[in-house]
Amino acid sequence: MAIFSVYVVNKAGGLIYQYDNYVPRAEAEKTFSYPLDLVLKIHDEKVVVSFGQRDGIRVGHALLSINGVDVNGKFTADGKEIIEYLKDSTNYPVSIRFGRARLSSNEKLMLASMFHSLFAIGSQLSPEVGSSGIEMLETDMFKLHCFQTLTGKTMCELFDQNLKGALEIAEKAANFGPGS
């Protein structure tokens, strides 16, 4: 089984490490005549398919290029808005390439935080005491595995425990206190 991405999330749900290990995404290219039989919308500064799956083009796929020239977010290479460009019948026939757009850094942070929240909710809703929460989330296209540290402790917790222990020993030995 291939590993596409690795996310390391801290106890508070913050993303502390992320690595993408996947090859270019599956893409579909098709030549369209006017009018375009897909419904497009702008989502997170990208033009995506919102309705009308066909020929390998799926809802959620982003528009990647027009007539072989890569697009820049919601704009063509020459700075025109893609939605307006595709409304003009004089621009047809047009060849459009669709695929899964790479996630932005902000989207990766949001997804890591959302998954952490789902994990925490799963742990609390479980009828079993001491449930480990979500271990795997499975879809028809991938499996999302959730691994925890073997001890259930992180270095920060161990540091806090050792620091408290050292302070208790120091207090008992009266090595420091008022006036020291």
Disulfide bonds with the S-S distance in Angstrom:
none
